[in-house]
Amino acid sequence: MDLRAGQVAVVTGAASGIGLAMARRFAAEGLKVVLADIEEAALDKAAADLRAQGADVHARVVDVGVRAQVLELAESAYDTYGAVHVLCNNAGVGSGAEGRMWEHDPNDWQWAFAVNVWGVFHGVQAFVARMINSGQPGHVINTSSADGGVAPLPTASVYAITKAAVVTLTESLYAHLRAEHARVGASVLFPGPHMLRTGLWESHRNRPERYAKQRPRKTPYRTLDQWEAAMREAGQEVRFTPVEEVAALVVDGIRADRFWLLPESEHSDTQIRARARSMLDRANPTYLERFVLD
């Protein structure tokens, strides 16, 4: 797909982090941008900042876990601009689950799946048929993670499971689009290759009451700064990928019709090979043992 000025991009989770970086990059390419986020104050600021830079912006407060709100987002986008060419199903949350899987609060799973999986599916159903029927070129980007999308980090298992689901969802979407000979492409995004400074660590600030924890946490939520300090104290190097690099990867991937938006990384490649080898050899997943023993 050739990105051109005047086209329309819809980005969920657009008020901060990766979503905002993608919105800024699309605006810099001359696209009109539809920003969707659950956090109204941050969304208003993001929209105002982009407009101050000359961007054509439409913003909507949306909880992607609520199907009706995503359908309303699509109606609003088409009413405003008449078309959608790029859809970024990017909104995501960390679940805040603690302990072993059998100890998890079920609402941690309900919330994570509502946003990270159902949110993507709602976006596909709200937009993709209309994108296909327009006859215009288009592209869908679904945000996954190396945690789950490549191999799970069992200490963040709920998040990993949802992000693994996004990979399979997007693979299936790609196949369905090809079967329809659609002019719409699909990509799965793995932000990185290093850590990112995003609001994911403070996802609990936007947790809906309907998914409130049924029992209090045993330990306080840890901020990214606290995690980084702990890693450095333990002698582990911590590297960060600027969100602008992720946005550039997305734009390049759309133009190249590239499915796997997976930045080069020796660590990821090692995980992919280890997991594939385990499956091909019908062997136990020993690549997880260092986490299992924690």
C-alpha positions as CSV (number, residue, x, y, z in Angstrom):
1,M,0.0,0.0,0.0
2,D,1.3,3.4,-0.9
3,L,0.6,5.8,1.9
4,R,-0.5,9.2,0.6
5,A,-1.6,12.5,1.9
6,G,-5.4,12.6,2.5
7,Q,-5.8,9.0,3.4
8,V,-7.3,8.2,6.8
9,A,-5.7,6.2,9.7
10,V,-7.5,5.0,12.8
11,V,-5.4,4.2,15.8
12,T,-6.7,2.8,19.1
13,G,-4.7,3.3,22.3
14,A,-3.7,6.5,20.6
15,A,-3.3,8.9,23.5
16,S,0.2,7.8,24.5
17,G,3.1,5.4,23.8
18,I,3.2,3.4,20.6
19,G,-0.3,4.5,19.5
20,L,0.5,8.2,19.8
21,A,3.8,7.7,18.0
22,M,2.0,6.0,15.1
23,A,-0.6,8.8,15.0
24,R,2.2,11.4,14.8
25,R,4.0,9.5,12.0
26,F,0.8,9.1,10.0
27,A,0.1,12.8,10.4
28,A,3.6,13.6,9.3
29,E,2.9,11.5,6.2
30,G,-0.1,13.7,5.5
31,L,-2.8,11.3,6.6
32,K,-5.9,12.3,8.5
33,V,-5.9,10.5,11.9
34,V,-8.7,9.2,14.1
35,L,-7.5,8.8,17.6
36,A,-9.3,6.5,20.0
37,D,-8.4,6.0,23.7
38,I,-10.2,5.3,27.0
39,E,-8.3,8.0,28.8
40,E,-10.1,11.3,27.9
41,A,-7.7,13.9,29.3
42,A,-4.7,12.3,27.6
43,L,-6.6,11.9,24.4
44,D,-7.6,15.6,24.4
45,K,-4.0,16.6,24.9
46,A,-2.8,14.3,22.1
47,A,-5.4,15.6,19.7
48,A,-4.6,19.2,20.6
49,D,-0.9,18.7,20.1
50,L,-1.3,17.1,16.7
51,R,-3.7,19.8,15.6
52,A,-1.2,22.4,16.7
53,Q,1.3,20.8,14.3
54,G,-1.2,21.1,11.5
55,A,-2.7,17.6,11.5
56,D,-6.3,16.8,10.6
57,V,-7.5,14.9,13.7
58,H,-10.7,13.4,14.9
59,A,-10.7,12.0,18.5
60,R,-13.1,9.7,20.3
61,V,-13.1,8.3,23.8
62,V,-13.5,4.5,23.3
63,D,-13.2,1.4,25.4
64,V,-12.3,-1.2,22.8
65,G,-13.5,-4.0,25.0
66,V,-17.1,-2.7,24.5
67,R,-18.2,-3.8,21.0
68,A,-20.8,-1.0,20.7
69,Q,-18.2,1.7,21.3
70,V,-15.9,0.3,18.6
71,L,-18.8,0.2,16.1
72,E,-19.6,3.8,17.0
73,L,-16.0,4.7,16.4
74,A,-16.2,3.3,12.9
75,E,-19.5,5.2,12.2
76,S,-17.9,8.4,13.5
77,A,-14.7,7.9,11.4
78,Y,-16.7,7.3,8.2
79,D,-19.1,10.1,8.9
80,T,-16.2,12.5,9.4
81,Y,-13.8,11.4,6.6
82,G,-15.8,9.1,4.4
83,A,-13.1,6.4,4.3
84,V,-10.6,4.5,6.4
85,H,-7.4,3.2,4.8
86,V,-5.2,2.2,7.8
87,L,-6.5,0.5,11.0
88,C,-4.2,0.1,13.9
89,N,-5.7,-2.2,16.6
90,N,-3.2,-1.1,19.2
91,A,-4.9,-0.6,22.5
92,G,-3.6,-3.0,25.2
93,V,-3.3,-3.5,28.9
94,G,-1.3,-5.5,31.4
95,S,-3.5,-7.6,33.5
96,G,-1.9,-7.1,36.9
97,A,-2.2,-10.8,37.7
98,E,-0.1,-12.1,40.6
99,G,1.3,-15.5,41.5
100,R,0.7,-18.8,39.7
101,M,-2.0,-19.3,37.2
102,W,-4.2,-21.2,39.6
103,E,-4.1,-18.3,42.0
104,H,-5.1,-15.6,39.5
105,D,-8.0,-13.4,39.9
106,P,-10.4,-14.3,37.1
107,N,-11.1,-10.6,36.5
108,D,-7.5,-10.1,35.5
109,W,-8.1,-12.5,32.6
110,Q,-11.5,-11.0,31.8
111,W,-10.1,-7.5,31.5
112,A,-6.9,-8.5,29.6
113,F,-8.9,-10.5,27.0
114,A,-11.6,-7.8,26.7
115,V,-9.0,-5.2,25.6
116,N,-6.1,-7.2,24.1
117,V,-8.1,-9.8,22.1
118,W,-11.8,-8.8,21.9
119,G,-10.6,-5.2,21.2
120,V,-8.8,-6.4,18.1
121,F,-11.7,-8.5,17.0
122,H,-14.1,-5.7,17.5
123,G,-11.9,-3.5,15.4
124,V,-11.7,-6.1,12.6
125,Q,-15.5,-6.4,12.5
126,A,-16.2,-2.7,12.7
127,F,-13.9,-1.6,9.9
128,V,-12.6,-4.4,7.6
129,A,-15.7,-5.1,5.6
130,R,-16.1,-1.5,4.8
131,M,-12.4,-1.1,3.9
132,I,-12.7,-4.0,1.5
133,N,-16.0,-2.8,0.0
134,S,-14.5,0.6,-0.7
135,G,-12.2,-1.0,-3.3
136,Q,-9.4,1.2,-2.1
137,P,-6.1,-0.1,-0.8
138,G,-5.9,-0.5,2.9
139,H,-4.0,-2.1,5.7
140,V,-4.7,-3.5,9.2
141,I,-2.0,-3.6,11.9
142,N,-2.6,-5.6,15.1
143,T,-0.3,-5.0,18.0
144,S,1.1,-8.1,19.6
145,S,4.3,-8.5,21.7
146,A,7.4,-10.7,21.7
147,D,6.0,-11.8,25.1
148,G,3.5,-14.3,23.9
149,G,3.7,-13.6,20.2
150,V,7.2,-15.1,20.1
151,A,7.4,-17.0,23.4
152,P,5.7,-16.5,26.7
153,L,7.2,-14.8,29.7
154,P,5.4,-17.0,32.3
155,T,5.8,-14.3,35.0
156,A,3.4,-12.2,32.8
157,S,1.4,-15.1,31.5
158,V,-2.0,-13.5,31.1
159,Y,-0.6,-10.7,28.9
160,A,1.5,-13.3,27.0
161,I,-1.6,-15.5,26.3
162,T,-3.6,-12.5,24.9
163,K,-0.7,-11.4,22.7
164,A,-0.2,-15.0,21.4
165,A,-3.9,-14.9,20.4
166,V,-3.4,-11.7,18.5
167,V,-0.8,-13.4,16.3
168,T,-3.1,-16.3,15.4
169,L,-6.0,-13.8,14.9
170,T,-3.9,-11.8,12.4
171,E,-2.6,-14.8,10.6
172,S,-6.2,-15.9,10.1
173,L,-7.2,-12.4,9.0
174,Y,-4.4,-12.4,6.5
175,A,-5.6,-15.7,5.0
176,H,-9.2,-14.5,4.8
177,L,-8.2,-11.3,3.1
178,R,-6.1,-13.2,0.5
179,A,-9.0,-15.6,-0.1
180,E,-11.2,-12.6,-0.9
181,H,-8.6,-11.1,-3.2
182,A,-9.0,-7.9,-1.1
183,R,-6.9,-4.8,-1.6
184,V,-6.5,-4.7,2.2
185,G,-3.3,-6.2,3.8
186,A,-2.6,-7.3,7.3
187,S,0.4,-7.1,9.6
188,V,1.2,-8.2,13.2
189,L,3.4,-5.8,15.1
190,F,6.0,-6.8,17.7
191,P,7.1,-3.5,19.3
192,G,10.8,-3.5,20.1
193,P,13.3,-5.1,20.0
194,H,14.0,-3.7,23.4
195,M,11.8,-2.4,26.3
196,L,9.5,0.5,25.6
197,R,8.6,3.5,27.7
198,T,4.8,3.3,27.5
199,G,1.8,3.5,29.9
200,L,1.3,-0.3,29.8
201,W,3.0,-0.5,33.2
202,E,0.3,1.7,34.7
203,S,-2.7,0.1,32.9
204,H,-4.5,-0.3,36.2
205,R,-5.2,3.5,36.1
206,N,-7.9,2.8,33.4
207,R,-9.3,-0.5,34.7
208,P,-13.1,-0.4,34.5
209,E,-15.1,-1.1,37.6
210,R,-16.8,-4.1,35.9
211,Y,-13.4,-5.8,35.9
212,A,-12.3,-4.7,39.4
213,K,-10.1,-7.1,41.3
214,Q,-12.1,-9.4,43.5
215,R,-9.4,-9.4,46.1
216,P,-6.6,-6.9,46.9
217,R,-3.1,-7.2,45.5
218,K,-0.5,-8.8,47.7
219,T,2.1,-6.4,46.4
220,P,1.9,-2.8,45.1
221,Y,2.0,-2.3,41.3
222,R,5.5,-1.7,40.2
223,T,6.3,1.3,37.9
224,L,8.6,1.1,34.9
225,D,11.1,3.2,36.8
226,Q,11.1,0.8,39.8
227,W,11.5,-2.2,37.5
228,E,14.4,-0.5,35.7
229,A,16.1,0.3,39.0
230,A,15.7,-3.2,40.2
231,M,17.2,-4.6,37.0
232,R,20.2,-2.3,37.1
233,E,20.7,-3.1,40.8
234,A,20.8,-6.8,39.8
235,G,23.5,-6.0,37.2
236,Q,21.2,-6.5,34.2
237,E,21.5,-4.2,31.2
238,V,18.3,-2.4,30.3
239,R,17.8,-1.0,26.8
240,F,14.8,0.9,25.4
241,T,13.5,1.3,21.9
242,P,12.1,4.7,21.1
243,V,8.4,4.5,20.2
244,E,9.3,6.6,17.1
245,E,11.3,3.6,15.8
246,V,8.2,1.4,16.2
247,A,6.1,3.9,14.2
248,A,8.7,3.9,11.5
249,L,8.6,0.1,11.3
250,V,4.9,0.2,10.9
251,V,5.0,2.8,8.0
252,D,7.7,0.8,6.3
253,G,5.8,-2.4,6.8
254,I,2.6,-1.0,5.3
255,R,4.4,0.2,2.2
256,A,6.2,-3.2,1.8
257,D,3.0,-5.2,2.5
258,R,5.1,-7.0,5.2
259,F,3.1,-9.3,7.5
260,W,5.7,-9.8,10.3
261,L,6.6,-6.4,11.7
262,L,9.3,-8.0,13.9
263,P,12.4,-6.0,14.3
264,E,15.8,-7.8,14.0
265,S,16.8,-9.1,17.4
266,E,19.2,-11.9,18.3
267,H,17.2,-12.5,21.5
268,S,13.9,-13.0,19.6
269,D,15.6,-15.1,17.0
270,T,17.0,-17.4,19.7
271,Q,13.6,-17.7,21.3
272,I,11.9,-18.5,17.9
273,R,14.5,-21.2,17.1
274,A,14.3,-22.7,20.6
275,R,10.5,-22.9,20.5
276,A,10.4,-24.2,16.9
277,R,13.0,-26.8,17.7
278,S,11.1,-27.9,20.8
279,M,8.0,-28.5,18.7
280,L,9.8,-30.2,15.8
281,D,11.6,-32.5,18.3
282,R,8.4,-33.1,20.3
283,A,10.5,-32.1,23.3
284,N,9.6,-30.3,26.5
285,P,9.8,-26.5,26.4
286,T,13.1,-26.3,28.3
287,Y,13.6,-22.7,27.0
288,L,11.1,-21.8,29.7
289,E,12.9,-23.4,32.6
290,R,14.7,-20.3,33.8
291,F,11.3,-18.7,34.4
292,V,9.6,-21.8,35.8
293,L,12.3,-22.0,38.4
294,D,11.9,-18.4,39.6
